[in-house]
Amino acid sequence: MGKVTGFLEIDREEPRYEPASDRIRHFGEFSIPLSEGRVVDQAARCMDCGIPFCHGDTGCPVNNQIPDWNDLVYQGDWEEAARNLHSTNNFPEFTGRICPAPCEEACTLNLEDTPVAIKTVEQAIADRAIRSGWVKPQIAETRTGKSVGIIGSGPAGMAAAQQLARAGHEVHVYERELRAGGLMRYGIPDFKMEKDHIDFRVSQMEAEGVIFHYGENIGVSRPLSDLRARHDAVLLSGGAEKPREVGAEGVELDGVHFAMPFLVQQNRRIGGEDVSGEMPLVAAGKHVVVIGGGDTASDCIGTSFRQGAIAVTQLDVRPQPPELENKLSTWPNWAVKMRTSSSQAEGAIREFAAGTLKIIGDAKGRVTGVECARVDRQRRPIPGTDFVIKADLVLLAIGFAGPVQEGMLNELGAELDKRGNLFADTFSYRTSVAGVYAAGDMRRGQSLVVWAIREGRQAARAIDMDLMGKTDLPL
């Protein structure tokens, strides 16, 4: 815990943002960090709550020891706080920026709507550790002679690779794109997390012995069987990229796109990659309609504003949630309540209980609008509530249906679960094919970065146990 009476004396405080009128003019991060003293004050609010739900599975999938490092920050021992934080989370500077903080939902003080600013303290610890040079490569003292191939360099693949390299294995990571990070690099906009944070970790991992292979689309550029023959174990952590279909007429019109190609192209531009051979996906001077209510939809909104959209409307089929949840029926779980992201706060028009009937276009096949209707609780259109929203660009952001089957997974022929994800339990992480493991979104479906890090760490432990008969890697 922090200060005994801290939660009574100190108000919750979070970092401020640049004004929307300023931040939409650039793609960089726009959060204004708290000063060291104010971060210490926030850590001091951590109370002796008895059962800290914040760091159990309900609150933190990687089981960060939140009360411990809050107390260390309060006591002024930032370096020990950094060691503690890294003992459970390989990449706290990632989660400190892009995790939605279920730990704060599970905080005991959230019963009074004033949870400890856990995410703020986490990012402050992680950033200070890197800035102070405390984060160094941890090179294995002995080598095992075993080799592991990891397909996919998103957070699950990166976490598993780092853990396995530190255990002394030879680790090769195969990435389809030109750089590591997966959708953390290519799908999450820079204004939420600049990509030099990923570059720093890649450099650290390379110093620890991890070998990255870029431009390797396994199952297409080379068969999976090559990797299985080369390595003692293979971990599949390629994500869940198959987009969910809208099921509405007009998706073939010019100007209608899935969200991810739109976001990926912009991130490639910012990263200096050549996109000249691709169809330009830009919102400049357009009326944009984003169909979907999740984080990806929010990212499309923020990107559209920064590209110069005239107006952005978000269609969410769900009813508008209450401003505040009923704590007695939801806490410590994640609650359904009205949440406004920084991107939505930049001027998006939000339509709730809005079902998409069809996307309409002109005689030349170009999108001109979206025909909608209000829907009931069963998401059935309510007669007489039809309306049309003008659109020059429609972005489909309604989630993902699982991993892409064509190529690698079809070649593997492993058992799938009922949702089309690779089947593997959360202890062994083994697929039904010997020597092949699965972790992250490819195994559990679309989820959070923090869950991917957890699964990568646990899969690494399972692989180390299978290869060596014992393991010192943490759960």
Wavefront OBJ file of the C-alpha trace (Angstrom):
o trace
v 0.000 0.000 0.000
v 0.992 3.646 -0.196
v 0.159 6.260 2.421
v -2.229 4.975 5.110
v -4.600 7.898 4.690
v -3.628 8.785 1.132
v -6.923 7.806 -0.457
v -8.709 10.120 2.006
v -6.441 13.104 1.468
v -5.484 12.984 -2.224
v -7.851 13.231 -5.188
v -7.525 10.978 -8.212
v -5.616 12.651 -11.025
v -4.784 11.522 -14.547
v -2.525 13.021 -17.211
v -4.114 15.793 -19.248
v -4.326 15.824 -23.032
v -3.348 18.461 -25.538
v -6.480 20.335 -26.693
v -8.311 18.490 -29.462
v -7.755 21.428 -31.818
v -4.001 20.965 -31.412
v -3.629 17.214 -31.246
v -5.588 16.462 -34.431
v -2.877 18.352 -36.337
v -0.301 15.629 -35.717
v -0.022 11.855 -35.244
v 2.215 11.855 -32.163
v 1.283 10.984 -28.593
v -0.570 13.855 -26.956
v -0.794 12.884 -23.288
v 0.888 15.371 -20.936
v 2.600 13.296 -18.214
v 2.189 14.131 -14.552
v 5.203 15.433 -12.681
v 7.113 12.983 -10.489
v 5.581 14.415 -7.323
v 2.058 14.078 -8.632
v 2.707 10.474 -9.711
v 3.954 9.763 -6.187
v 0.726 11.274 -4.846
v -1.310 8.929 -7.038
v 0.692 5.928 -5.867
v 0.119 7.087 -2.277
v -3.648 6.635 -2.782
v -3.238 2.829 -2.935
v -4.987 1.658 0.221
v -4.632 -1.375 2.466
v -7.725 -2.939 0.926
v -7.188 -6.475 2.221
v -7.886 -8.302 -1.051
v -6.334 -6.398 -3.987
v -8.589 -7.425 -6.858
v -6.520 -5.144 -9.101
v -3.773 -7.719 -9.573
v -5.809 -10.899 -9.859
v -7.185 -12.261 -13.131
v -10.212 -10.000 -12.731
v -8.040 -6.898 -12.810
v -4.679 -7.683 -14.401
v -4.119 -10.651 -16.726
v -0.327 -10.514 -16.197
v -0.848 -10.329 -12.411
v 1.146 -7.143 -11.906
v 1.919 -6.691 -8.202
v 0.226 -3.318 -8.187
v 0.106 -2.548 -4.441
v 3.814 -3.423 -4.178
v 5.075 -1.056 -6.840
v 2.654 1.662 -5.793
v 4.225 1.488 -2.332
v 7.746 1.484 -3.787
v 6.972 4.621 -5.784
v 5.503 6.253 -2.687
v 8.686 5.353 -0.780
v 10.808 6.818 -3.596
v 12.413 3.549 -4.707
v 11.640 3.822 -8.416
v 14.336 1.366 -9.502
v 12.975 -1.424 -7.324
v 9.476 -0.538 -8.515
v 10.720 -1.013 -12.086
v 12.231 -4.396 -11.248
v 8.991 -5.480 -9.630
v 6.908 -4.302 -12.585
v 9.136 -6.058 -15.127
v 8.991 -9.291 -13.147
v 5.416 -9.816 -14.359
v 5.219 -7.716 -17.527
v 7.825 -7.690 -20.271
v 6.538 -4.482 -21.835
v 4.886 -2.181 -19.267
v 5.405 0.871 -21.461
v 3.033 -0.771 -23.967
v 0.311 -1.596 -21.460
v 0.756 1.722 -19.681
v -0.309 3.378 -22.926
v -2.822 1.111 -24.643
v -4.323 -1.191 -22.012
v -7.879 -0.102 -21.037
v -6.900 -0.698 -17.393
v -9.249 -3.377 -16.061
v -7.094 -3.098 -12.929
v -8.636 0.303 -12.228
v -12.129 -1.111 -12.701
v -11.256 -3.739 -10.069
v -9.712 -1.236 -7.641
v -11.528 -1.079 -4.312
v -11.656 2.710 -4.592
v -13.659 2.301 -7.800
v -16.596 1.520 -5.538
v -16.524 5.291 -4.995
v -15.667 6.040 -8.665
v -12.174 7.213 -7.680
v -9.844 4.280 -8.417
v -6.100 4.567 -8.003
v -4.539 5.873 -11.240
v -2.755 2.544 -11.731
v -2.171 2.900 -15.468
v -0.625 6.343 -14.967
v 1.802 5.050 -12.333
v 2.675 2.017 -14.474
v 3.588 4.142 -17.480
v 5.597 6.520 -15.305
v 7.617 3.630 -13.840
v 8.226 2.050 -17.261
v 9.237 5.296 -18.946
v 11.550 6.276 -16.089
v 13.191 2.838 -16.105
v 14.012 3.120 -19.807
v 15.074 6.753 -19.531
v 17.340 5.961 -16.570
v 19.032 3.016 -18.295
v 17.706 0.429 -15.850
v 16.279 -1.731 -18.650
v 19.155 -3.746 -20.051
v 19.418 -6.973 -22.068
v 19.237 -10.069 -19.871
v 21.493 -12.501 -21.670
v 21.257 -16.176 -20.740
v 24.366 -17.495 -19.005
v 24.038 -20.942 -20.584
v 22.556 -22.185 -23.823
v 20.224 -25.176 -23.997
v 20.944 -26.235 -27.565
v 17.210 -26.141 -28.280
v 15.642 -24.032 -31.014
v 12.181 -22.444 -31.045
v 10.454 -20.814 -34.005
v 7.795 -18.187 -33.300
v 5.411 -17.056 -36.024
v 4.146 -13.544 -35.452
v 5.864 -10.671 -33.635
v 2.896 -9.084 -31.914
v 2.855 -8.791 -28.115
v 2.294 -12.539 -27.599
v 5.150 -13.508 -29.915
v 7.473 -10.851 -28.514
v 6.788 -11.841 -24.896
v 7.294 -15.533 -25.625
v 10.479 -14.859 -27.595
v 12.016 -12.776 -24.819
v 11.198 -15.333 -22.123
v 12.513 -18.265 -24.165
v 15.728 -16.441 -25.085
v 16.339 -15.658 -21.423
v 15.858 -19.363 -20.674
v 18.779 -20.091 -23.016
v 17.002 -21.275 -26.150
v 17.806 -20.189 -29.691
v 14.761 -18.177 -30.731
v 13.748 -17.203 -34.257
v 10.765 -14.906 -34.851
v 9.118 -14.937 -38.287
v 7.173 -11.811 -39.185
v 5.149 -11.185 -42.354
v 5.664 -7.417 -42.284
v 8.828 -5.338 -42.629
v 9.052 -4.602 -38.901
v 8.144 -6.263 -35.623
v 5.139 -5.485 -33.484
v 2.197 -6.982 -35.366
v -0.995 -4.964 -35.111
v 0.529 -3.186 -32.143
v 2.731 -1.454 -34.726
v 0.497 -1.486 -37.772
v -2.998 -1.358 -36.287
v -2.697 0.932 -33.253
v -2.220 4.579 -34.282
v 0.915 6.457 -33.283
v -1.149 8.970 -31.351
v -1.912 6.151 -28.900
v 1.587 4.649 -28.916
v 4.569 5.834 -30.906
v 6.535 2.984 -32.383
v 9.955 3.849 -30.992
v 8.784 1.995 -27.874
v 8.590 -1.208 -29.946
v 11.946 -0.482 -31.600
v 13.585 -0.201 -28.178
v 12.304 -3.614 -27.132
v 13.296 -5.221 -30.432
v 16.853 -3.928 -29.929
v 16.862 -5.298 -26.385
v 15.614 -8.681 -27.582
v 18.168 -8.849 -30.390
v 20.901 -8.213 -27.810
v 19.438 -11.116 -25.816
v 19.830 -13.373 -28.855
v 16.403 -13.286 -30.525
v 16.698 -13.445 -34.318
v 13.971 -11.676 -36.317
v 13.104 -12.717 -39.881
v 10.988 -10.116 -41.716
v 8.912 -10.515 -44.869
v 8.200 -14.139 -43.938
v 4.556 -14.995 -44.550
v 4.655 -18.578 -43.329
v 2.296 -20.768 -45.297
v 2.751 -18.502 -48.328
v 6.409 -17.502 -48.702
v 7.497 -20.837 -47.293
v 5.639 -23.851 -45.862
v 5.158 -24.307 -42.159
v 6.747 -27.739 -42.494
v 10.118 -26.059 -43.073
v 9.963 -24.435 -39.655
v 8.754 -27.594 -37.953
v 11.731 -29.449 -39.399
v 14.183 -26.741 -38.356
v 13.019 -26.079 -34.784
v 12.381 -28.218 -31.730
v 9.144 -26.338 -31.085
v 7.021 -23.863 -33.041
v 4.716 -21.277 -31.473
v 1.916 -19.792 -33.564
v 1.062 -16.269 -32.397
v -0.099 -14.686 -35.621
v -3.196 -12.957 -34.269
v -6.854 -13.025 -35.334
v -7.042 -10.901 -38.462
v -10.037 -12.243 -40.362
v -12.555 -9.354 -40.355
v -16.146 -9.966 -39.390
v -18.522 -9.356 -42.279
v -21.154 -6.625 -41.951
v -23.767 -8.573 -43.856
v -25.252 -5.478 -45.473
v -25.867 -4.627 -49.097
v -23.377 -2.246 -50.702
v -20.085 -3.293 -49.109
v -18.634 -3.662 -52.613
v -18.997 0.050 -53.389
v -15.953 2.230 -53.986
v -15.151 3.965 -50.720
v -16.168 1.124 -48.408
v -13.232 -0.512 -46.614
v -12.464 -2.642 -43.636
v -10.898 -0.689 -40.795
v -7.580 -2.477 -40.605
v -6.267 -1.707 -44.128
v -7.136 1.954 -43.460
v -5.226 2.016 -40.168
v -2.320 -0.069 -41.423
v -1.733 2.141 -44.452
v -1.580 5.268 -42.298
v 0.842 3.643 -39.871
v 3.035 2.596 -42.774
v 3.082 6.167 -44.021
v 4.177 7.447 -40.636
v 6.772 4.684 -40.383
v 8.299 5.723 -43.714
v 7.266 2.604 -45.611
v 6.410 2.835 -49.309
v 2.638 2.801 -49.858
v 2.732 4.333 -53.346
v 1.622 1.066 -54.915
v -1.514 0.857 -52.788
v -4.923 2.455 -53.314
v -4.863 5.596 -51.147
v -7.194 5.212 -48.165
v -7.583 8.737 -46.849
v -10.367 10.663 -45.136
v -9.258 14.165 -46.134
v -12.208 16.301 -47.241
v -14.706 13.472 -46.727
v -17.743 12.650 -44.651
v -16.696 9.475 -42.853
v -18.989 6.858 -41.334
v -17.409 4.297 -39.003
v -19.524 1.197 -38.380
v -18.644 -0.380 -35.055
v -18.401 0.571 -31.399
v -15.051 -0.787 -30.181
v -11.451 0.358 -29.903
v -10.739 -0.177 -33.600
v -13.657 2.081 -34.509
v -12.297 4.716 -32.133
v -8.875 4.457 -33.785
v -10.516 5.015 -37.181
v -12.198 8.140 -35.827
v -8.974 9.664 -34.515
v -7.092 8.805 -37.698
v -9.845 10.284 -39.883
v -9.766 13.593 -38.010
v -5.987 13.774 -38.360
v -6.235 13.106 -42.076
v -8.635 16.032 -42.451
v -12.138 14.534 -42.479
v -15.019 17.009 -42.719
v -17.182 15.002 -40.324
v -17.041 11.596 -38.665
v -20.107 9.632 -37.554
v -19.877 6.422 -35.556
v -22.660 3.831 -35.762
v -22.977 1.545 -32.749
v -25.670 -1.123 -32.850
v -25.703 -1.346 -29.057
v -27.998 0.863 -26.980
v -26.453 3.865 -25.298
v -25.090 2.610 -21.973
v -25.729 4.295 -18.628
v -23.389 7.038 -17.447
v -22.557 5.027 -14.309
v -22.739 1.315 -13.611
v -24.383 -0.406 -10.661
v -21.281 -1.159 -8.609
v -22.962 -3.802 -6.481
v -23.772 -5.905 -9.548
v -20.616 -5.336 -11.629
v -17.585 -4.618 -9.440
v -14.792 -5.818 -9.672
v -15.518 -6.837 -13.269
v -15.343 -4.610 -16.325
v -18.554 -2.602 -16.414
v -20.723 -1.560 -19.332
v -21.081 2.200 -19.014
v -20.789 5.305 -21.152
v -17.160 5.754 -22.101
v -15.795 8.452 -24.391
v -12.374 7.879 -25.931
v -9.991 10.712 -26.714
v -10.757 10.206 -30.414
v -14.520 10.393 -29.913
v -14.007 13.560 -27.875
v -12.375 15.186 -30.895
v -15.783 15.753 -32.482
v -17.308 12.448 -33.534
v -21.085 12.150 -33.868
v -22.135 8.980 -32.062
v -25.306 7.143 -33.029
v -26.386 4.375 -30.630
v -28.908 1.602 -31.323
v -28.175 2.239 -34.998
v -28.373 -0.771 -37.281
v -26.943 -0.644 -40.790
v -29.594 -1.580 -43.367
v -27.505 -1.005 -46.457
v -24.737 1.130 -47.885
v -25.887 3.212 -50.813
v -23.998 4.612 -53.793
v -24.318 6.506 -57.061
v -24.476 5.289 -60.653
v -20.681 5.153 -60.817
v -20.467 2.733 -57.904
v -19.179 5.250 -55.366
v -20.523 5.307 -51.839
v -22.799 8.229 -51.025
v -24.377 7.266 -47.717
v -25.430 4.679 -45.181
v -29.072 3.796 -44.656
v -29.763 3.011 -41.004
v -32.599 2.312 -38.582
v -32.961 2.287 -34.843
v -32.914 -1.229 -33.430
v -34.509 -2.861 -30.405
v -32.733 -4.871 -27.716
v -32.623 -7.873 -30.052
v -31.015 -5.624 -32.701
v -34.050 -5.830 -34.961
v -34.879 -2.690 -37.010
v -37.759 -0.647 -35.602
v -40.254 0.252 -38.372
v -40.419 3.937 -39.230
v -37.035 4.861 -37.761
v -35.006 4.792 -40.992
v -32.502 7.539 -41.658
v -29.594 8.134 -44.050
v -26.150 9.478 -43.176
v -24.052 11.102 -45.898
v -20.794 9.232 -46.500
v -17.851 9.503 -48.868
v -15.860 6.922 -46.898
v -17.268 4.024 -44.871
v -14.994 2.077 -42.513
v -16.117 -1.322 -41.252
v -14.851 -1.834 -37.706
v -17.038 -4.551 -36.219
v -14.310 -6.870 -34.999
v -12.594 -10.024 -36.128
v -13.901 -13.510 -36.781
v -10.674 -15.350 -35.888
v -7.343 -16.170 -37.493
v -6.941 -16.406 -41.249
v -7.326 -20.069 -42.230
v -5.802 -19.920 -45.701
v -2.147 -20.855 -45.889
v -0.493 -21.752 -42.595
v -3.468 -23.070 -40.619
v -4.861 -25.080 -43.498
v -1.433 -26.644 -43.957
v -1.146 -27.412 -40.237
v -4.561 -29.077 -40.001
v -4.745 -28.635 -36.222
v -7.972 -28.802 -34.250
v -9.937 -25.549 -34.019
v -12.390 -24.413 -31.384
v -16.001 -23.569 -32.184
v -15.064 -19.974 -33.038
v -12.391 -20.994 -35.540
v -9.388 -20.276 -33.303
v -6.565 -22.744 -32.769
v -7.500 -25.082 -29.942
v -5.012 -25.195 -27.065
v -5.488 -25.118 -23.310
v -4.086 -22.436 -21.023
v -1.628 -24.721 -19.263
v 0.247 -26.608 -21.987
v -0.615 -24.247 -24.899
v -0.156 -27.282 -27.166
v -2.199 -27.603 -30.332
v -3.364 -31.006 -31.518
v -0.208 -31.237 -33.673
v 2.897 -32.411 -31.813
v 5.545 -29.753 -31.285
v 3.260 -26.888 -32.285
v 1.878 -24.413 -29.751
v -0.518 -21.455 -29.958
v -0.872 -18.253 -27.941
v -2.475 -14.831 -28.100
v -5.379 -13.870 -30.330
v -4.750 -16.854 -32.609
v -5.708 -19.068 -29.677
v -8.178 -16.972 -27.635
v -9.637 -14.708 -30.309
v -9.518 -10.933 -30.512
v -8.449 -9.568 -27.150
v -6.259 -7.057 -25.312
v -2.510 -6.492 -25.559
v -2.179 -7.405 -21.879
v -3.818 -10.795 -22.493
v -1.443 -11.411 -25.400
v 1.569 -10.681 -23.175
v 0.220 -13.055 -20.532
v -0.338 -15.852 -23.039
v 3.100 -15.346 -24.592
v 4.748 -15.620 -21.181
v 2.757 -18.689 -20.201
v 3.308 -20.392 -23.554
v 7.047 -19.791 -23.194
v 6.972 -21.496 -19.808
v 5.068 -24.462 -21.241
v 7.490 -24.817 -24.145
v 10.517 -24.581 -21.839
v 9.006 -27.274 -19.616
v 8.376 -29.586 -22.572
v 11.866 -29.076 -24.029
v 13.840 -29.304 -20.783
v 11.629 -31.300 -18.404
v 11.731 -28.385 -15.954
v 11.497 -24.621 -16.057
v 12.411 -21.585 -14.009
v 10.211 -19.271 -16.055
v 7.382 -17.695 -14.034
v 3.719 -18.407 -14.566
l 1 2 3 4 5 6 7 8 9 10 11 12 13 14 15 16 17 18 19 20 21 22 23 24 25 26 27 28 29 30 31 32 33 34 35 36 37 38 39 40 41 42 43 44 45 46 47 48 49 50 51 52 53 54 55 56 57 58 59 60 61 62 63 64 65 66 67 68 69 70 71 72 73 74 75 76 77 78 79 80 81 82 83 84 85 86 87 88 89 90 91 92 93 94 95 96 97 98 99 100 101 102 103 104 105 106 107 108 109 110 111 112 113 114 115 116 117 118 119 120 121 122 123 124 125 126 127 128 129 130 131 132 133 134 135 136 137 138 139 140 141 142 143 144 145 146 147 148 149 150 151 152 153 154 155 156 157 158 159 160 161 162 163 164 165 166 167 168 169 170 171 172 173 174 175 176 177 178 179 180 181 182 183 184 185 186 187 188 189 190 191 192 193 194 195 196 197 198 199 200 201 202 203 204 205 206 207 208 209 210 211 212 213 214 215 216 217 218 219 220 221 222 223 224 225 226 227 228 229 230 231 232 233 234 235 236 237 238 239 240 241 242 243 244 245 246 247 248 249 250 251 252 253 254 255 256 257 258 259 260 261 262 263 264 265 266 267 268 269 270 271 272 273 274 275 276 277 278 279 280 281 282 283 284 285 286 287 288 289 290 291 292 293 294 295 296 297 298 299 300 301 302 303 304 305 306 307 308 309 310 311 312 313 314 315 316 317 318 319 320 321 322 323 324 325 326 327 328 329 330 331 332 333 334 335 336 337 338 339 340 341 342 343 344 345 346 347 348 349 350 351 352 353 354 355 356 357 358 359 360 361 362 363 364 365 366 367 368 369 370 371 372 373 374 375 376 377 378 379 380 381 382 383 384 385 386 387 388 389 390 391 392 393 394 395 396 397 398 399 400 401 402 403 404 405 406 407 408 409 410 411 412 413 414 415 416 417 418 419 420 421 422 423 424 425 426 427 428 429 430 431 432 433 434 435 436 437 438 439 440 441 442 443 444 445 446 447 448 449 450 451 452 453 454 455 456 457 458 459 460 461 462 463 464 465 466 467 468 469 470 471 472 473 474 475
